[in-house]
Amino acid sequence: MNIQQVNISENNFEQCIKCTICTVYCPVVPVNPDYPGPKQAGPDGERLRLKRGEFFDESLKYCLNCKRCEVACPSGVKIGDIIQLARIKYGKKKPKLRDVMLANTDFVGSVATKLAPVVNASLALKPVKLAMDGILKIDAHRTFPKYSSQTFESWYKKNAAYKQQSYKNQFSFFHGCYVNYNYPQLGKDFVKVMNAIGYGVNLLDEEKCCGVALVSNGLINQARRQAELNIKNIRKSVLEKGCPIVGVSSTCVFTMRDEYPHLLGVDNADVRDGINLATRFIYHLIDECGVKLKFRDGIKMKIAYHTPCHMEKLGWAYYSASLLRMIPGVELQMLDSQCCGIAGTYGFKKENYPVSQGIGASLFRQIENSGADFVATDCETCKWQIEMSTSKKVMHPVSVLAEALDVEETIKANAK
Amino acid sequence: MSANGKSDGYDVIIIGGGATGAGTARDCSLRGLRVLLIERFDFAAGATGRNHGLLHSGARYAVTDKESASECIKENMILRRIAKHCVEENDGLFITLPEDDLGYQATFVKSCQAAGIDAEIIDPELAKRMEPSVNPSIIGAVKVPDGSVDPFRLTLANVLDAKAHGAKVLVYHEVTAMIKEGDRVVGVTVVDRKTKASHNYYAPLTINAGGIWGHGIAAMAGAKVDMYPAKGSLLIFGHRVNNIVLNRCRKPANADILVPGDTICLIGTTSSHVGFDEVDDMRVTPDEVDLLLSEGEKLAPALATTRILRAYAGVRPLVASDDDPTGRNISRGIVLLDHEKRDGIPGFVTITGGKLMTYRLMAEWATDLACKKLGVDKPCVTMTEPLPGSRDEDEMPKGKSFIVKNPIRKSLEGRHGELSSKIPSGNEYDASLVCECEDVTVGEVKYALSELDVNNMVDLRRRTRVGMGTCQGELCACRAAGMLAEAHDCTKKAKDNLANFLNERWKGVYPIAWGDALRENEYAEWVYSGVCGMKQNDLR
């Protein structure tokens, strides 16, 4: 018997050859000595945990789940997943009230939207910030994203839904919590661009938060329920209606494509390829389907593009950058791909604040020195972090496109 | 005092630093004898460190060798008490596969009970829940009080206690001749393997605890002990597949025990007769690897797709009693030879046979005989007196330590028990890691270098698990070599040591070098030859 050909390890963590490149790329290691780094927390730690669960180390909570370790790994080890799964399996610390609040973007968002003026005003007040800092341990330095008084969904139903069926191409927009509760303008911008190139925008029958914040805060069962609901509705859209799913948040898209199956055990194999990111979707339409974008004259701006961690993991920063470069008069600088430090809800927690800002420090310096008019990025939490930590505004590439677009000319160019 | 007046003040010289020799040194020194323990290489470097590390319940021998079985279960229970930092109380299952005769189970359980082993037939479904890695097609299961035991830790703990009671220990010293006055053995000639200097030591009694090498030692005294070298090969897997020892419920055969031990698990063994010319350099053959894997899969199918770390082989010190070509049917029983009575050679005793499980009992027998010959009347206390590391004392002090990570603290405490309080960890350097796979700190290496008779990196591995993890020395070896160079104030020696260590690691990887194991070793070779500048001919 030639056993060498059959005895190949199926255990992903055993493919680690200890080269330690992951630890070099980990943004947490240089700023937090309490974090053992991805190699030790991941494949090394897994052996010890298989020996006995008591070898689990609570310091695994310092992992940002940025996945930069996985991008760096030459052996294909899913280091971030190993760490998240270990936290799910062995972590004993129950999520605190604060974690539950931060993680439930859907619920908190739907309440806050109804009371938006009051919520926004109070969240900006110093006493409120100090109270949240003291009681909830949400760092007082943080600026909360503003809540919109009208959700994207209700705007869409009133102002956009009726005319979408007139377009010859259709797709479904996974708007995510941020667009719905905090920044409907991004959703409106996306509808504007897509309508101009002849694409009708549909919403899913129902969508819930992708669950990324629930996973990182240890609310796994709720995350799984939401993932199942999302995949059910995505399946209906992709398989029954033939409408692909497009999102504007790199993290939502990454989570639904790549985290559902192995972190939450929700199978998405039949629809995974049908879940796409806005900039990549548009790029492919231009590149392969003859879609054209026409821009206004006289644009002159310098944009610095920041690659969010999950965008790096997806490998898709190229599409956003290429689209921005299509706008005449745009000078684009690619910032060094590095973590901004916020990592979703991580940076909001008081205990993580110094680490969070320490991770982002070199990025903030590069942004300040860039001379850019503003920063573009595909992730909403990176936006909050950069706007709080630098003097620059941050825009989504789709919003930049929408602003630069000559709608009339674009419609004409795509009507042929 | 020997016959012609020479004396080093020793009552007894013990040859062999395996579990038996170390155990005998401990027992003798606890009974007030002045002991010299001589080991040719390092503690546990022979058969002691080259077996399953199985804390036998005795069930394996119950049907064929009741005496061994009842010795095993008694020693099993004693070791749980006196050596708890060396023992994991995992339990064991004897499983019956569809190809096995389920009828054997009844005989097996009856024999176990007769030997005093608590064997309980359980529902195969329950067995699968207890040990999810077990072959799902099992038709029968018996639960027994098996476990695992770390032979390196166990031997060292005996040495430490012997030293604490006045024993002198010489490692890397080889006995080259017996000094005789007439027929009587009065001492030994010893060569220091490092300096090549030769020295004579005298004592009224010499105990041969040389395992398979005891054959040659006895010959030096003019006695003939017919040893039967039976090679047993094993495979180490990269992590634990099982947490309960898995055995086949049938007559003992090849590759029918899977033992979880520390971070890894082991499948073994094979059994084949080898010549004495081979016992110093055992190599695992491709056929043995094939056999171990194909039989191992039957116990736990996941082994087929688990990374193998290395392969190794040991030699059972069986005492030949018949002409069985496999060595399987020879008794594993203890053999104590009083050469005065047997061969007319006073002053010389051989303790052999037995197995790791019964090392303490072997030591007790040998010490009883030594006491009788030396006119000492003291009872044995080793069955109740805990070994150093297993005493109920405080472990690492938490306040002053820089070790904040749970796995590191647990690893150190697991290896050294209450002696972990001696490991320096009061600054960041001492708390940092040398070996990342097994969580060995700088402080632990320092402690080993200063207090645990470490001469080289292989010794260091036996004391601490440096280099025993998946990287097999790739990251830790150069760090450890640096510390060794510092401790011994000699870079050249440390570099030679590093090369030896890496070659020793490679020897174990070679038989299973494919897939990720090969990839990792290629990377390690690149690190050492490409980055660290080691010469190609240093690395074989």
Boltz contact constraints between the chains, C-beta under 6 A:
constraints:
  - contact:
      token1: [A, 1]
      token2: [B, 290]
      max_distance: 6.0
  - contact:
      token1: [A, 3]
      token2: [B, 290]
      max_distance: 6.0
  - contact:
      token1: [A, 3]
      token2: [B, 293]
      max_distance: 6.0
  - contact:
      token1: [A, 4]
      token2: [B, 514]
      max_distance: 6.0
  - contact:
      token1: [A, 8]
      token2: [B, 515]
      max_distance: 6.0
  - contact:
      token1: [A, 9]
      token2: [B, 305]
      max_distance: 6.0
  - contact:
      token1: [A, 9]
      token2: [B, 306]
      max_distance: 6.0
  - contact:
      token1: [A, 9]
      token2: [B, 307]
      max_distance: 6.0
  - contact:
      token1: [A, 9]
      token2: [B, 516]
      max_distance: 6.0
  - contact:
      token1: [A, 10]
      token2: [B, 305]
      max_distance: 6.0
  - contact:
      token1: [A, 14]
      token2: [B, 238]
      max_distance: 6.0
  - contact:
      token1: [A, 14]
      token2: [B, 307]
      max_distance: 6.0
  - contact:
      token1: [A, 14]
      token2: [B, 516]
      max_distance: 6.0
  - contact:
      token1: [A, 15]
      token2: [B, 516]
      max_distance: 6.0
  - contact:
      token1: [A, 17]
      token2: [B, 519]
      max_distance: 6.0
  - contact:
      token1: [A, 17]
      token2: [B, 520]
      max_distance: 6.0
  - contact:
      token1: [A, 17]
      token2: [B, 523]
      max_distance: 6.0
  - contact:
      token1: [A, 18]
      token2: [B, 471]
      max_distance: 6.0
  - contact:
      token1: [A, 18]
      token2: [B, 474]
      max_distance: 6.0
  - contact:
      token1: [A, 18]
      token2: [B, 475]
      max_distance: 6.0
  - contact:
      token1: [A, 40]
      token2: [B, 436]
      max_distance: 6.0
  - contact:
      token1: [A, 44]
      token2: [B, 436]
      max_distance: 6.0
  - contact:
      token1: [A, 44]
      token2: [B, 437]
      max_distance: 6.0
  - contact:
      token1: [A, 47]
      token2: [B, 239]
      max_distance: 6.0
  - contact:
      token1: [A, 47]
      token2: [B, 263]
      max_distance: 6.0
  - contact:
      token1: [A, 48]
      token2: [B, 407]
      max_distance: 6.0
  - contact:
      token1: [A, 50]
      token2: [B, 239]
      max_distance: 6.0
  - contact:
      token1: [A, 50]
      token2: [B, 240]
      max_distance: 6.0
  - contact:
      token1: [A, 51]
      token2: [B, 240]
      max_distance: 6.0
  - contact:
      token1: [A, 51]
      token2: [B, 263]
      max_distance: 6.0
  - contact:
      token1: [A, 55]
      token2: [B, 407]
      max_distance: 6.0
  - contact:
      token1: [A, 55]
      token2: [B, 410]
      max_distance: 6.0
  - contact:
      token1: [A, 57]
      token2: [B, 405]
      max_distance: 6.0
  - contact:
      token1: [A, 57]
      token2: [B, 406]
      max_distance: 6.0
  - contact:
      token1: [A, 57]
      token2: [B, 407]
      max_distance: 6.0
